[in-house]
Amino acid sequence: MTKKFMLFMALLCVCCFASAVDYLTFTAEVDNSSFYPELKAYVEENTEFAENPPSIQYSLDGGVTWTDFQFPKDEPVVLAKKGDKALLRGQNPWGISPEFQHYVQFVMTGSIAASGNVQTLVDTTGELQVARSFEYLFMDCTSLTKAPDLPATVLIENCYYAMFSGCTNLTQAPEVLPATQAVFGSYNRMFEGCTSLTKSPELFASPGSEDCDDSYSNMFKGCTNLSEITVHFTEWPDSYDWVKGVAPTGTFICPKELPEEYGLKRIPEGWALETGELTGLDDLSSVGFTFWTEDHSIFVRGAVGRIEVYDLNGKLLRSAEGRENETVRFVLPGKGTYVVKTETKSVKIMN
């Protein structure tokens, strides 16, 4: 009896830990959808990359058991029924594509919606805040309909280069890209050719130096149905063709401080301009911090000191220490209304 009880408690602990981590998740939208990651490009010429590929695992039972993918190419994981899910994780602190010309790319069939935190591919806890080498990750995945969360607050060169390029059935991008400092090539070609996309993520990354050249180049090039773009930066990055080929009419939402300029690397010609208070983000300048929500998470930026999240019954759900100019993410148990308290103010937020 004691051994059975210990085994039960061990399994219970595993399940509780898995439920606490917001793993990258693939959900089948039609029967017999499938996926697998593959080493691509010049693998044959890079023996070290081929012999020491990234570590990526998947689970089909909610995180109780995990299976390693075998590289350079494994058998597809089949999601037999609509609604079946696969969780993914990895421990790759230098990224799953550590070299720009040698990378990992998912191959998919059927129809798959991604969700959860893509950072669990490089850090099994999902807590790493640096975007580590996701270039080409879903490129040409015409079966992908929804992008996962990209919560990293720090970018590196080319980190999201062509990440969703050619995903012609992608209808939902991440709600927000919260990083505030652009770097070279970070969003270059990120959604190029995503012809089903109608709305951009909310974009915060501002140019701060010459190192951020090309940060937005080609980002939405060829997104023929894109008709709404929201930005929070107040100066234009030195990028080209970022809106070439978008819908002929649409709405561009930005701070009033951003210079009103039109063209292929500015506001699309023929679009309406909205400035001032931004849709989807509450700028709480009066309380000294900013927040936004995405899926089952609340993001808080600019609050210094202890931050606490309560439900409406007054139960403490989450807490963390905030620092100036840093973003804290709170993963919540579900949709609802919550109270965020800092050392000086409290705000009610609907997620």
C-alpha positions, 0 to 999 in steps of 0.5 A: 500500500505504501509503495502504491501511495508513493507512486500516486503522489509522485504522479500527482506531483508530475501532473501539478508541475505540468499544469503550472508550466504553460508548455508550447501546445499543438492542438489538432483542428481536424482528425489525423493532423501531424507534426515533427521537427526537422534539421534543415539547410546545410546540416550535411556541412555542419557535422557538429550541429547534426551530431549534437542537435537540440533537445526537444520532447513531446507529451501526449498525456498532459505532461506525465510522460515525455518522448525525445524527438530523434534528429535529423528527422523523426516519424510524425506525431499523429494527433488522431482526433480533432482536439487532441493535444501535444505538449512540447518542451526542450532545454536549449539555452543557446536556442534550438537554431544556434546558427542562422543557416542551420536550423530546426523547422516544424513540418505539419499536415492537417490543421493545427493551432499552436498555443502556450509559451514557445520559450518552453522549447529553450527552457522547460520552465518557460521562464527565460525572458530572452528570445533564443533563435526561433528563425524559420521555426514554422516557415511554410507550415500551411497547416498552422492556423494560430501562433503560440505566445512569444512573451520574451522581453529581450530580443537577440539578432534575427531571433524571429527571422521568417518564423511564420513566413509562408504560413498561408492559413495563419489567421491569428498572430500572438496578441502582443510582442512585448519586447521594448528594444529592437535589435538587428533583424529581430522581426525581419520576414516574421509574417511574410506571405501570411495571406490569411492574417488580418491583424498584427500583434501589438508591437512595442520594440523601439529603435535605440541605435544603429544595431536595430537596422532591419528589425522590422524589414519585410515583417508583413510583406505580402500579407494581402489581407492584413488590415489592422496594425498597432504599434507603441513605438514613437520613432520609426525603425530603419527598416524596409518594405515592412508593409509592402503588399498588405490590404489596400485599406485598413487602420494603423493605430499608434501613439500621437508622438509617432511622425505621420509618414506613409509608404512601404516602410511607414504607414501603408498608403490608403490606410486610416490613422488612429492615434492617442489611446491604444486599443487593447492596452491600458496605459495606466500612467496615472497609476505608474505602470502598464498592463496587458492581457494575453490568453491566460496571462497578465503582463505588468510593466513598470511596477517597482516592488512587490506585485500581487494578483488576487481573485475577486474573493481576495485570494492571493493567486500570484506574486513577484518582484517588479523592477523598473523597465521590466515586464512581469508575466502572471499565468492565471488559472482561467478567464475572469476578473482579477485585481493587480496590487502594487506597493502604491496602487491596485487595479481591476483587470479583466482577462 
